[in-house]
């Protein structure tokens, strides 16, 4: 992944839920020494599914990655914090915003936003057909 702009130190969001924390390891690197974008995407999908699964209370499937922005490279040893919030609930689908912040291993206590994404999941039955999401 290529740096899109200079890192800006930020505070962690308070209007979203911390749903996942992970530290990428050397096996997750590309040839340039940065973490594979696909590795980050897989973890974003897992993070997005946490609140969706809680709301759907059953099976669901990722149906769309509506937006995915890599803002900064992820490095080996970064402590990644994945924050999520539900932004829309439809009849059978749910859309979630995920933001990923890195705490660089050597600069602990300082955070930069490295990725943000918007994903849509659909509630499904045992045969994979869409079903209504239960009312809250």
C-alpha positions in Angstrom: 0.0 0.0 0.0 1.2 3.5 -0.8 0.9 6.5 1.5 -1.8 8.7 0.1 -1.0 11.7 2.3 1.1 12.5 5.3 0.0 10.9 8.6 -2.1 13.0 10.8 -2.2 12.2 14.5 -5.9 11.8 15.6 -7.9 10.9 18.6 -9.9 7.7 18.6 -13.6 8.0 17.8 -16.0 8.0 20.7 -19.2 7.6 18.6 -18.2 4.1 17.3 -17.6 0.8 19.0 -14.1 -0.8 19.2 -14.9 -4.2 17.7 -11.4 -5.7 16.9 -7.7 -5.2 17.8 -5.0 -7.0 15.9 -1.2 -6.7 15.3 0.0 -7.7 11.8 3.0 -9.9 11.6 5.8 -10.4 9.0 3.9 -13.1 7.2 1.3 -10.5 6.3 3.7 -8.3 4.3 4.0 -7.7 0.6 7.4 -7.4 -1.2 7.7 -3.7 -0.1 7.4 -4.5 3.6 3.9 -3.1 4.0 0.9 -5.2 5.1 -1.1 -6.6 2.2 -4.2 -4.6 1.4 -6.2 -7.8 1.1 -5.2 -8.7 4.7 -6.5 -5.3 5.9 -9.7 -5.8 3.8 -10.3 -9.2 5.4 -10.0 -7.8 8.9 -12.3 -4.8 8.0 -14.9 -7.3 6.8 -14.6 -9.2 10.1 -14.9 -5.9 12.0 -17.9 -4.8 10.0 -19.7 -8.1 10.7 -19.5 -7.8 14.5 -22.3 -5.2 14.9 -24.2 -6.5 11.9 -24.3 -10.0 13.4 -25.5 -8.6 16.7 -28.3 -6.7 14.9 -29.3 -9.5 12.5 -29.1 -12.3 15.2 -28.5 -15.0 12.6 -26.7 -15.7 9.4 -25.6 -12.9 7.1 -23.4 -12.4 4.1 -21.2 -9.5 2.8 -23.0 -8.3 -0.3 -21.1 -5.1 -1.1 -18.0 -3.1 -0.3 -19.4 0.3 -1.1 -16.3 2.2 -0.3 -12.7 1.3 0.8 -10.0 3.9 1.2 -6.4 3.1 2.2 -5.1 6.4 3.8 -1.7 5.2 5.1 0.3 2.0 4.9 0.1 -0.5 7.7 3.4 -1.7 9.1 4.5 -4.9 10.9 3.9 -4.4 14.6 1.3 -1.7 14.3 -1.5 -2.1 16.8 -4.6 -1.8 14.7 -7.9 -0.7 16.3 -11.1 -1.3 14.2 -14.1 0.9 15.1 -17.5 0.3 13.6 -21.0 1.8 13.6 -24.2 0.9 11.8 -25.2 3.6 9.4 -28.3 2.1 7.8 -30.7 -0.8 8.4 -33.0 -1.8 5.5 -35.5 -4.6 5.3 -32.9 -7.3 4.7 -29.6 -5.4 4.6 -27.4 -3.5 7.0 -24.7 -1.0 6.1 -21.7 -0.5 8.4 -18.9 2.1 8.5 -15.5 0.8 9.7 -12.5 3.0 10.5 -9.1 1.6 11.2 -6.5 3.4 13.4 -2.8 2.4 13.7 -0.8 2.9 16.9 2.7 2.6 15.5 4.8 0.1 17.6 7.5 2.8 18.3 5.0 5.6 18.9 2.5 4.0 21.2 -0.3 6.3 22.4 -0.3 8.2 19.1 -2.9 7.1 16.4 -3.3 7.7 12.7 -6.3 6.7 10.6 -5.1 4.1 8.0 -8.3 2.8 6.4 -12.0 3.6 6.2 -14.7 1.5 4.6 -18.4 1.1 4.2 -19.8 -2.4 3.7 -23.3 -3.9 3.3 -24.4 -7.2 4.7 -27.6 -9.1 4.0 -29.5 -11.3 6.5 -29.9 -14.8 5.0 -31.7 -18.0 5.9 -30.1 -21.5 5.9 -30.4 -21.8 2.1 -28.8 -18.4 1.5 -32.0 -16.4 0.7 -32.4 -12.9 2.0 -34.7 -12.6 5.1 -36.0 -9.6 7.0 -33.9 -8.2 9.8 -35.7 -8.4 13.1 -37.1 -5.2 14.5 -35.1 -3.8 17.5 
